[in-house]
């Protein structure tokens, strides 16, 4: 084998190794992190209750006082 072929093989092997490590790390990260809850979070201003509702709901009625609320937005 000539030097150019050896260099190409080392570079390709290194890229394959880095790619495999990245995929393995992503798989481990996803398996250990808790799944995100798709529900929306609501906070009632009058009574201060924090509750969740279905993801497609734009306004939700508070189970504590019955007032309708907008989804809570994290900043």
C-alpha positions in Angstrom: 0.0 0.0 0.0 1.2 3.5 -0.7 1.2 6.3 1.8 -1.9 8.1 0.3 -4.1 5.0 0.7 -2.9 4.5 4.3 -3.7 8.2 5.2 -7.1 7.9 3.6 -7.9 4.7 5.6 -6.8 6.4 8.9 -8.9 9.4 8.2 -12.0 7.4 7.2 -11.6 5.1 10.2 -11.3 8.1 12.5 -14.4 9.7 11.1 -16.3 6.4 11.4 -15.2 6.1 15.1 -16.2 9.7 15.9 -19.6 9.2 14.2 -20.2 5.9 16.1 -19.3 7.6 19.4 -21.7 10.5 18.7 -24.5 8.1 17.9 -23.8 6.0 21.0 -23.7 9.2 23.2 -27.0 10.4 21.8 -28.6 7.0 22.4 -27.4 7.0 26.0 -28.6 10.6 26.6 -32.1 9.8 25.3 -32.4 6.6 27.3 -31.5 8.3 30.6 -33.4 11.6 30.3 -37.1 11.6 31.2 -39.6 11.9 28.4 -41.1 15.3 28.0 -44.8 15.6 28.9 -46.7 16.9 25.9 -49.3 18.5 28.2 -49.5 22.3 28.5 -48.9 23.9 31.8 -51.4 26.5 33.2 -51.2 28.8 36.2 -54.3 30.4 37.7 -53.6 34.0 38.8 -56.4 34.3 41.4 -55.8 31.1 43.3 -52.1 30.4 42.3 -52.8 26.7 41.3 -50.5 25.2 38.7 -52.1 22.4 36.6 -51.8 20.7 33.2 -54.2 20.1 30.4 -54.1 18.5 26.9 -51.6 19.9 24.4 -54.2 21.2 22.0 -56.1 23.3 24.5 -55.7 27.1 24.2 -57.6 28.0 27.4 -58.3 25.7 30.3 -60.6 25.9 33.3 -58.9 25.9 36.7 -59.9 22.9 38.8 -59.6 25.0 42.0 -61.6 28.1 41.3 -63.2 27.5 37.8 -61.6 30.5 36.1 -60.3 30.0 32.5 -56.6 30.6 32.0 -54.0 30.9 29.2 -51.1 28.5 29.0 -48.1 29.5 31.1 -45.1 30.6 29.0 -41.6 30.0 30.4 -39.1 32.8 29.6 
